Amino acid sequence: MKPKILFIYSANSTFVKADRTILEEKFDVNNFCFPGTNGLIKMIIRQISLLFWLLINIWKAKSIYIWFADYHSFFPTVLGKLLFKDVFLVIGGYDVIHLPEIKYGSLKNPIRKFCTLKSIKYASKNLAVSNYILKKIGEIVPEAKSVLCYNAVKSDLFQPNYSVKQNVILTVGIIDSLQRFKLKGIDIFLEVAKNTPEYEFIIVGITNELLKQIGEFSSNVKTYPIVDQKELIELYQEAKVYCQFSMVESFCLTLNEAMLCGSTGIVLNNGALSEVLGGYGKILENNEINNAKDEIEKLIQNFDKNVSEEARQYVRENYSISRRKEILQSIMLDNQGN
């Protein structure tokens, strides 16, 4: 019989689904979704629901697995510690990164900060999705027990088609607010596009409502809302250059996906972007527009299929689902033996 594990998450993202699939191979997984919400009353109701669910299910569980440190991780980590249950807490970025200029991060709110920091402190193991996040955990909770466990991409799904490559520069993200517009560096991307009219620039994942707020931009920019995976892969395959000008990234799944489809990455040296790029592209030390423009032109003109293939191999070796599976199961099974 498989040992039981409680699996708690706030959104059913690609990362969450992948981890659940990995865990189901070795564990009997019992799920609880704690979606984000506005309003104190709704938050209290969901916390009470979570607490009751825990009190019913925790006794037979071997361990608890939680995606993100936040409101929803506080009761599970406290109860887990009191009842000597292993608690594995995935730290994804929003929970340990604070950007006050755009009011980003869990640490901006005192109550949320308390829940986040206590969760990290009480967890048996904090699973950092990058070395950058591992360092951030150590900075804010020095006594935390943490280990590196990279995020992963389904490398078999994302394949190049060099015959359709064009002089296209692409960026992808969930861009549904002015906060995320700044966070993902879309303002910089648009400025670079304005100064590079000879090439086509594409933004994927921006909502029509936000486009109305932004106003006009240069005619060489094409925008898409969130698209299905097939269309997204086709856009990756078409682009010679993939840009990520974010203020910070805890990992960057889209950069990995683009590299697997043969695009060359250019990123700002923020967060884990240089770490994920792995030297197979260009790292910018500042957001100076003319410099970014010049470097993009060099990447377009010097595009090399052989270098792209080396980058693809790097991603497959370091950020594949099989690699995360191996590390994750090893961490959890080793902890069970302690």
Contacts in CASP RR format, 6 or more apart in sequence:
PFRMAT RR
TARGET T0000
AUTHOR 0000-0000-0000
METHOD contacts of the structure
MODEL  1
MKPKILFIYSANSTFVKADRTILEEKFDVNNFCFPGTNGLIKMIIRQISL
LFWLLINIWKAKSIYIWFADYHSFFPTVLGKLLFKDVFLVIGGYDVIHLP
EIKYGSLKNPIRKFCTLKSIKYASKNLAVSNYILKKIGEIVPEAKSVLCY
NAVKSDLFQPNYSVKQNVILTVGIIDSLQRFKLKGIDIFLEVAKNTPEYE
FIIVGITNELLKQIGEFSSNVKTYPIVDQKELIELYQEAKVYCQFSMVES
FCLTLNEAMLCGSTGIVLNNGALSEVLGGYGKILENNEINNAKDEIEKLI
QNFDKNVSEEARQYVRENYSISRRKEILQSIMLDNQGN
1 28 0 8 1.000
2 26 0 8 1.000
2 27 0 8 1.000
2 28 0 8 1.000
3 26 0 8 1.000
3 27 0 8 1.000
3 28 0 8 1.000
3 62 0 8 1.000
3 63 0 8 1.000
3 336 0 8 1.000
4 27 0 8 1.000
4 28 0 8 1.000
4 30 0 8 1.000
4 57 0 8 1.000
4 60 0 8 1.000
4 61 0 8 1.000
4 62 0 8 1.000
5 23 0 8 1.000
5 27 0 8 1.000
5 28 0 8 1.000
5 29 0 8 1.000
5 30 0 8 1.000
5 61 0 8 1.000
5 62 0 8 1.000
5 63 0 8 1.000
5 64 0 8 1.000
5 65 0 8 1.000
6 30 0 8 1.000
6 32 0 8 1.000
6 54 0 8 1.000
6 57 0 8 1.000
6 58 0 8 1.000
6 61 0 8 1.000
6 63 0 8 1.000
6 64 0 8 1.000
6 65 0 8 1.000
6 76 0 8 1.000
7 20 0 8 1.000
7 23 0 8 1.000
7 29 0 8 1.000
7 30 0 8 1.000
7 31 0 8 1.000
7 32 0 8 1.000
7 65 0 8 1.000
8 31 0 8 1.000
8 32 0 8 1.000
8 34 0 8 1.000
8 50 0 8 1.000
8 64 0 8 1.000
8 65 0 8 1.000
8 66 0 8 1.000
8 67 0 8 1.000
8 72 0 8 1.000
8 73 0 8 1.000
8 76 0 8 1.000
9 16 0 8 1.000
9 31 0 8 1.000
9 32 0 8 1.000
9 33 0 8 1.000
9 34 0 8 1.000
9 66 0 8 1.000
9 67 0 8 1.000
9 68 0 8 1.000
10 33 0 8 1.000
10 34 0 8 1.000
10 35 0 8 1.000
10 36 0 8 1.000
10 67 0 8 1.000
10 68 0 8 1.000
10 70 0 8 1.000
10 72 0 8 1.000
11 33 0 8 1.000
11 35 0 8 1.000
11 36 0 8 1.000
12 33 0 8 1.000
13 67 0 8 1.000
14 253 0 8 1.000
15 67 0 8 1.000
15 90 0 8 1.000
15 151 0 8 1.000
15 152 0 8 1.000
15 253 0 8 1.000
16 67 0 8 1.000
18 152 0 8 1.000
18 154 0 8 1.000
18 321 0 8 1.000
18 324 0 8 1.000
19 65 0 8 1.000
19 67 0 8 1.000
19 90 0 8 1.000
19 324 0 8 1.000
19 328 0 8 1.000
20 29 0 8 1.000
20 31 0 8 1.000
22 321 0 8 1.000
22 324 0 8 1.000
22 325 0 8 1.000
22 328 0 8 1.000
22 329 0 8 1.000
23 29 0 8 1.000
23 65 0 8 1.000
23 328 0 8 1.000
23 332 0 8 1.000
25 325 0 8 1.000
25 329 0 8 1.000
26 329 0 8 1.000
26 332 0 8 1.000
26 333 0 8 1.000
27 62 0 8 1.000
27 63 0 8 1.000
30 57 0 8 1.000
30 61 0 8 1.000
32 50 0 8 1.000
32 53 0 8 1.000
34 46 0 8 1.000
34 50 0 8 1.000
34 71 0 8 1.000
34 72 0 8 1.000
35 46 0 8 1.000
37 43 0 8 1.000
37 46 0 8 1.000
43 71 0 8 1.000
46 72 0 8 1.000
47 71 0 8 1.000
47 72 0 8 1.000
47 75 0 8 1.000
50 72 0 8 1.000
50 75 0 8 1.000
50 76 0 8 1.000
51 75 0 8 1.000
54 75 0 8 1.000
54 76 0 8 1.000
54 79 0 8 1.000
58 64 0 8 1.000
58 79 0 8 1.000
58 80 0 8 1.000
58 83 0 8 1.000
58 85 0 8 1.000
59 83 0 8 1.000
61 85 0 8 1.000
62 85 0 8 1.000
62 86 0 8 1.000
62 336 0 8 1.000
63 85 0 8 1.000
63 86 0 8 1.000
63 87 0 8 1.000
63 88 0 8 1.000
63 124 0 8 1.000
63 332 0 8 1.000
63 335 0 8 1.000
63 336 0 8 1.000
64 76 0 8 1.000
64 77 0 8 1.000
64 80 0 8 1.000
64 85 0 8 1.000
64 86 0 8 1.000
64 87 0 8 1.000
64 88 0 8 1.000
65 88 0 8 1.000
65 90 0 8 1.000
65 332 0 8 1.000
66 72 0 8 1.000
66 73 0 8 1.000
66 76 0 8 1.000
66 77 0 8 1.000
66 87 0 8 1.000
66 88 0 8 1.000
66 89 0 8 1.000
66 90 0 8 1.000
66 119 0 8 1.000
66 123 0 8 1.000
67 90 0 8 1.000
67 92 0 8 1.000
68 89 0 8 1.000
68 90 0 8 1.000
68 91 0 8 1.000
68 92 0 8 1.000
68 94 0 8 1.000
68 95 0 8 1.000
69 89 0 8 1.000
69 91 0 8 1.000
69 95 0 8 1.000
69 96 0 8 1.000
69 106 0 8 1.000
69 115 0 8 1.000
69 116 0 8 1.000
69 117 0 8 1.000
69 119 0 8 1.000
69 120 0 8 1.000
69 123 0 8 1.000
69 126 0 8 1.000
70 94 0 8 1.000
70 95 0 8 1.000
70 106 0 8 1.000
70 112 0 8 1.000
70 115 0 8 1.000
70 116 0 8 1.000
70 119 0 8 1.000
71 111 0 8 1.000
71 112 0 8 1.000
71 115 0 8 1.000
73 89 0 8 1.000
73 115 0 8 1.000
73 116 0 8 1.000
73 119 0 8 1.000
73 123 0 8 1.000
74 115 0 8 1.000
74 118 0 8 1.000
74 119 0 8 1.000
76 87 0 8 1.000
76 119 0 8 1.000
77 87 0 8 1.000
77 89 0 8 1.000
77 118 0 8 1.000
77 119 0 8 1.000
77 122 0 8 1.000
77 123 0 8 1.000
78 118 0 8 1.000
78 122 0 8 1.000
79 85 0 8 1.000
80 87 0 8 1.000
80 122 0 8 1.000
81 87 0 8 1.000
81 122 0 8 1.000
86 124 0 8 1.000
86 125 0 8 1.000
86 332 0 8 1.000
86 335 0 8 1.000
86 336 0 8 1.000
87 122 0 8 1.000
87 123 0 8 1.000
87 124 0 8 1.000
87 125 0 8 1.000
88 123 0 8 1.000
88 124 0 8 1.000
88 125 0 8 1.000
88 127 0 8 1.000
88 331 0 8 1.000
88 332 0 8 1.000
88 335 0 8 1.000
89 119 0 8 1.000
89 120 0 8 1.000
89 123 0 8 1.000
89 125 0 8 1.000
89 126 0 8 1.000
89 127 0 8 1.000
90 126 0 8 1.000
90 127 0 8 1.000
90 129 0 8 1.000
90 149 0 8 1.000
91 120 0 8 1.000
91 126 0 8 1.000
91 127 0 8 1.000
91 128 0 8 1.000
91 129 0 8 1.000
91 133 0 8 1.000
91 136 0 8 1.000
91 137 0 8 1.000
91 146 0 8 1.000
92 128 0 8 1.000
92 129 0 8 1.000
92 133 0 8 1.000
92 250 0 8 1.000
92 251 0 8 1.000
93 129 0 8 1.000
93 133 0 8 1.000
93 136 0 8 1.000
93 250 0 8 1.000
94 104 0 8 1.000
94 105 0 8 1.000
94 106 0 8 1.000
94 250 0 8 1.000
95 105 0 8 1.000
95 106 0 8 1.000
95 116 0 8 1.000
95 120 0 8 1.000
96 106 0 8 1.000
96 107 0 8 1.000
96 116 0 8 1.000
96 120 0 8 1.000
96 133 0 8 1.000
96 136 0 8 1.000
96 137 0 8 1.000
96 140 0 8 1.000
97 104 0 8 1.000
97 105 0 8 1.000
97 107 0 8 1.000
97 136 0 8 1.000
97 248 0 8 1.000
97 250 0 8 1.000
98 104 0 8 1.000
98 105 0 8 1.000
98 107 0 8 1.000
98 108 0 8 1.000
99 105 0 8 1.000
99 183 0 8 1.000
99 247 0 8 1.000
99 248 0 8 1.000
100 108 0 8 1.000
102 179 0 8 1.000
102 182 0 8 1.000
102 183 0 8 1.000
102 247 0 8 1.000
103 179 0 8 1.000
104 179 0 8 1.000
104 183 0 8 1.000
104 247 0 8 1.000
106 112 0 8 1.000
106 113 0 8 1.000
106 115 0 8 1.000
106 116 0 8 1.000
107 113 0 8 1.000
107 116 0 8 1.000
107 140 0 8 1.000
117 140 0 8 1.000
117 141 0 8 1.000
120 126 0 8 1.000
120 137 0 8 1.000
120 140 0 8 1.000
120 141 0 8 1.000
120 144 0 8 1.000
121 141 0 8 1.000
121 143 0 8 1.000
121 144 0 8 1.000
123 144 0 8 1.000
123 145 0 8 1.000
124 145 0 8 1.000
124 335 0 8 1.000
125 145 0 8 1.000
125 146 0 8 1.000
125 147 0 8 1.000
125 331 0 8 1.000
125 335 0 8 1.000
126 137 0 8 1.000
126 144 0 8 1.000
126 145 0 8 1.000
126 146 0 8 1.000
126 147 0 8 1.000
127 146 0 8 1.000
127 147 0 8 1.000
127 149 0 8 1.000
127 328 0 8 1.000
127 331 0 8 1.000
128 134 0 8 1.000
128 137 0 8 1.000
128 146 0 8 1.000
128 147 0 8 1.000
128 148 0 8 1.000
128 149 0 8 1.000
129 149 0 8 1.000
129 150 0 8 1.000
129 151 0 8 1.000
129 250 0 8 1.000
129 251 0 8 1.000
129 272 0 8 1.000
130 148 0 8 1.000
130 150 0 8 1.000
130 151 0 8 1.000
130 250 0 8 1.000
130 251 0 8 1.000
130 271 0 8 1.000
130 272 0 8 1.000
130 275 0 8 1.000
130 276 0 8 1.000
131 148 0 8 1.000
131 272 0 8 1.000
131 275 0 8 1.000
132 250 0 8 1.000
132 271 0 8 1.000
132 272 0 8 1.000
132 275 0 8 1.000
133 250 0 8 1.000
133 251 0 8 1.000
133 272 0 8 1.000
134 146 0 8 1.000
134 147 0 8 1.000
134 148 0 8 1.000
137 144 0 8 1.000
137 146 0 8 1.000
138 144 0 8 1.000
138 146 0 8 1.000
147 331 0 8 1.000
149 324 0 8 1.000
149 327 0 8 1.000
149 328 0 8 1.000
149 331 0 8 1.000
150 251 0 8 1.000
150 318 0 8 1.000
150 319 0 8 1.000
150 323 0 8 1.000
150 324 0 8 1.000
150 327 0 8 1.000
151 251 0 8 1.000
151 253 0 8 1.000
151 319 0 8 1.000
151 324 0 8 1.000
152 319 0 8 1.000
152 320 0 8 1.000
152 321 0 8 1.000
152 323 0 8 1.000
152 324 0 8 1.000
152 325 0 8 1.000
153 253 0 8 1.000
153 256 0 8 1.000
153 257 0 8 1.000
153 260 0 8 1.000
153 315 0 8 1.000
153 319 0 8 1.000
153 320 0 8 1.000
153 321 0 8 1.000
154 321 0 8 1.000
155 260 0 8 1.000
155 315 0 8 1.000
155 316 0 8 1.000
155 319 0 8 1.000
155 320 0 8 1.000
155 321 0 8 1.000
157 229 0 8 1.000
157 233 0 8 1.000
158 233 0 8 1.000
158 236 0 8 1.000
158 257 0 8 1.000
158 260 0 8 1.000
158 261 0 8 1.000
159 233 0 8 1.000
159 237 0 8 1.000
159 260 0 8 1.000
159 261 0 8 1.000
160 237 0 8 1.000
160 260 0 8 1.000
160 261 0 8 1.000
160 262 0 8 1.000
160 308 0 8 1.000
160 312 0 8 1.000
161 237 0 8 1.000
161 261 0 8 1.000
162 262 0 8 1.000
162 305 0 8 1.000
162 308 0 8 1.000
164 234 0 8 1.000
164 237 0 8 1.000
164 238 0 8 1.000
165 237 0 8 1.000
165 238 0 8 1.000
165 239 0 8 1.000
165 240 0 8 1.000
165 262 0 8 1.000
165 303 0 8 1.000
166 200 0 8 1.000
166 238 0 8 1.000
166 239 0 8 1.000
166 240 0 8 1.000
167 198 0 8 1.000
167 199 0 8 1.000
167 200 0 8 1.000
167 240 0 8 1.000
167 300 0 8 1.000
168 199 0 8 1.000
168 200 0 8 1.000
168 201 0 8 1.000
168 202 0 8 1.000
168 238 0 8 1.000
168 239 0 8 1.000
168 240 0 8 1.000
168 241 0 8 1.000
169 192 0 8 1.000
169 193 0 8 1.000
169 196 0 8 1.000
169 199 0 8 1.000
169 200 0 8 1.000
169 201 0 8 1.000
169 202 0 8 1.000
169 239 0 8 1.000
169 240 0 8 1.000
169 241 0 8 1.000
169 242 0 8 1.000
169 243 0 8 1.000
169 296 0 8 1.000
169 300 0 8 1.000
170 201 0 8 1.000
170 202 0 8 1.000
170 204 0 8 1.000
170 235 0 8 1.000
170 236 0 8 1.000
170 238 0 8 1.000
170 239 0 8 1.000
170 241 0 8 1.000
170 242 0 8 1.000
170 243 0 8 1.000
170 258 0 8 1.000
170 263 0 8 1.000
171 184 0 8 1.000
171 186 0 8 1.000
171 189 0 8 1.000
171 201 0 8 1.000
171 202 0 8 1.000
171 203 0 8 1.000
171 204 0 8 1.000
171 242 0 8 1.000
171 243 0 8 1.000
171 244 0 8 1.000
171 245 0 8 1.000
171 254 0 8 1.000
172 203 0 8 1.000
172 204 0 8 1.000
172 205 0 8 1.000
172 232 0 8 1.000
172 235 0 8 1.000
172 242 0 8 1.000
172 254 0 8 1.000
172 257 0 8 1.000
172 258 0 8 1.000
173 184 0 8 1.000
173 204 0 8 1.000
173 205 0 8 1.000
173 206 0 8 1.000
173 254 0 8 1.000
174 180 0 8 1.000
174 205 0 8 1.000
174 226 0 8 1.000
175 181 0 8 1.000
175 184 0 8 1.000
175 186 0 8 1.000
175 203 0 8 1.000
175 205 0 8 1.000
175 206 0 8 1.000
175 207 0 8 1.000
175 210 0 8 1.000
176 205 0 8 1.000
176 206 0 8 1.000
176 207 0 8 1.000
176 209 0 8 1.000
176 210 0 8 1.000
177 210 0 8 1.000
178 210 0 8 1.000
178 213 0 8 1.000
181 187 0 8 1.000
181 206 0 8 1.000
181 210 0 8 1.000
181 214 0 8 1.000
182 247 0 8 1.000
183 246 0 8 1.000
183 247 0 8 1.000
183 248 0 8 1.000
184 244 0 8 1.000
184 245 0 8 1.000
184 246 0 8 1.000
185 245 0 8 1.000
185 246 0 8 1.000
185 247 0 8 1.000
186 203 0 8 1.000
186 206 0 8 1.000
186 245 0 8 1.000
188 245 0 8 1.000
188 268 0 8 1.000
188 287 0 8 1.000
188 289 0 8 1.000
188 292 0 8 1.000
189 201 0 8 1.000
189 203 0 8 1.000
189 243 0 8 1.000
189 245 0 8 1.000
190 201 0 8 1.000
190 217 0 8 1.000
190 218 0 8 1.000
190 221 0 8 1.000
191 289 0 8 1.000
192 201 0 8 1.000
192 243 0 8 1.000
192 245 0 8 1.000
192 289 0 8 1.000
192 292 0 8 1.000
192 293 0 8 1.000
192 296 0 8 1.000
193 199 0 8 1.000
193 201 0 8 1.000
193 217 0 8 1.000
193 218 0 8 1.000
193 220 0 8 1.000
193 221 0 8 1.000
194 217 0 8 1.000
194 218 0 8 1.000
195 289 0 8 1.000
195 290 0 8 1.000
195 293 0 8 1.000
196 220 0 8 1.000
196 293 0 8 1.000
196 296 0 8 1.000
196 297 0 8 1.000
197 218 0 8 1.000
197 219 0 8 1.000
197 220 0 8 1.000
198 220 0 8 1.000
199 220 0 8 1.000
199 296 0 8 1.000
199 300 0 8 1.000
200 220 0 8 1.000
200 221 0 8 1.000
200 222 0 8 1.000
201 220 0 8 1.000
201 221 0 8 1.000
201 222 0 8 1.000
202 221 0 8 1.000
202 222 0 8 1.000
202 223 0 8 1.000
202 224 0 8 1.000
202 235 0 8 1.000
202 239 0 8 1.000
203 221 0 8 1.000
203 222 0 8 1.000
203 223 0 8 1.000
203 224 0 8 1.000
204 223 0 8 1.000
204 224 0 8 1.000
204 226 0 8 1.000
204 227 0 8 1.000
204 232 0 8 1.000
204 235 0 8 1.000
205 223 0 8 1.000
205 224 0 8 1.000
205 225 0 8 1.000
205 226 0 8 1.000
205 227 0 8 1.000
206 223 0 8 1.000
206 224 0 8 1.000
206 225 0 8 1.000
207 225 0 8 1.000
208 225 0 8 1.000
211 223 0 8 1.000
224 231 0 8 1.000
224 235 0 8 1.000
227 235 0 8 1.000
232 257 0 8 1.000
233 257 0 8 1.000
233 261 0 8 1.000
236 242 0 8 1.000
236 257 0 8 1.000
236 258 0 8 1.000
236 260 0 8 1.000
236 261 0 8 1.000
236 262 0 8 1.000
236 263 0 8 1.000
237 261 0 8 1.000
237 262 0 8 1.000
239 258 0 8 1.000
239 261 0 8 1.000
239 263 0 8 1.000
240 263 0 8 1.000
240 264 0 8 1.000
240 299 0 8 1.000
240 300 0 8 1.000
240 303 0 8 1.000
241 263 0 8 1.000
241 264 0 8 1.000
241 265 0 8 1.000
241 266 0 8 1.000
241 296 0 8 1.000
241 299 0 8 1.000
241 300 0 8 1.000
242 254 0 8 1.000
242 255 0 8 1.000
242 258 0 8 1.000
242 259 0 8 1.000
242 263 0 8 1.000
242 264 0 8 1.000
242 265 0 8 1.000
242 266 0 8 1.000
243 265 0 8 1.000
243 266 0 8 1.000
243 267 0 8 1.000
243 296 0 8 1.000
244 252 0 8 1.000
244 254 0 8 1.000
244 255 0 8 1.000
244 265 0 8 1.000
244 266 0 8 1.000
244 267 0 8 1.000
244 268 0 8 1.000
244 273 0 8 1.000
245 267 0 8 1.000
245 268 0 8 1.000
245 284 0 8 1.000
245 287 0 8 1.000
245 292 0 8 1.000
246 252 0 8 1.000
246 267 0 8 1.000
246 268 0 8 1.000
246 270 0 8 1.000
246 273 0 8 1.000
247 268 0 8 1.000
247 270 0 8 1.000
248 270 0 8 1.000
248 271 0 8 1.000
249 255 0 8 1.000
249 270 0 8 1.000
249 271 0 8 1.000
249 272 0 8 1.000
249 273 0 8 1.000
249 276 0 8 1.000
250 271 0 8 1.000
250 272 0 8 1.000
251 272 0 8 1.000
251 276 0 8 1.000
252 267 0 8 1.000
252 272 0 8 1.000
252 273 0 8 1.000
252 276 0 8 1.000
255 265 0 8 1.000
255 267 0 8 1.000
255 273 0 8 1.000
255 276 0 8 1.000
255 277 0 8 1.000
256 276 0 8 1.000
256 315 0 8 1.000
256 319 0 8 1.000
258 265 0 8 1.000
259 265 0 8 1.000
259 277 0 8 1.000
259 280 0 8 1.000
259 308 0 8 1.000
259 311 0 8 1.000
259 312 0 8 1.000
259 314 0 8 1.000
259 315 0 8 1.000
260 312 0 8 1.000
260 315 0 8 1.000
260 316 0 8 1.000
262 308 0 8 1.000
262 309 0 8 1.000
262 311 0 8 1.000
262 312 0 8 1.000
263 308 0 8 1.000
264 280 0 8 1.000
264 281 0 8 1.000
264 282 0 8 1.000
264 299 0 8 1.000
264 303 0 8 1.000
264 307 0 8 1.000
264 308 0 8 1.000
264 311 0 8 1.000
265 277 0 8 1.000
265 280 0 8 1.000
265 281 0 8 1.000
265 282 0 8 1.000
265 299 0 8 1.000
266 281 0 8 1.000
266 282 0 8 1.000
266 283 0 8 1.000
266 284 0 8 1.000
266 292 0 8 1.000
266 295 0 8 1.000
266 296 0 8 1.000
266 299 0 8 1.000
267 273 0 8 1.000
267 274 0 8 1.000
267 277 0 8 1.000
267 282 0 8 1.000
267 283 0 8 1.000
267 284 0 8 1.000
268 283 0 8 1.000
268 284 0 8 1.000
268 286 0 8 1.000
268 287 0 8 1.000
269 283 0 8 1.000
269 284 0 8 1.000
269 285 0 8 1.000
273 283 0 8 1.000
274 283 0 8 1.000
276 319 0 8 1.000
277 283 0 8 1.000
278 314 0 8 1.000
280 307 0 8 1.000
280 310 0 8 1.000
280 311 0 8 1.000
280 314 0 8 1.000
281 299 0 8 1.000
281 311 0 8 1.000
282 295 0 8 1.000
282 298 0 8 1.000
282 299 0 8 1.000
284 291 0 8 1.000
284 292 0 8 1.000
284 295 0 8 1.000
317 323 0 8 1.000
END
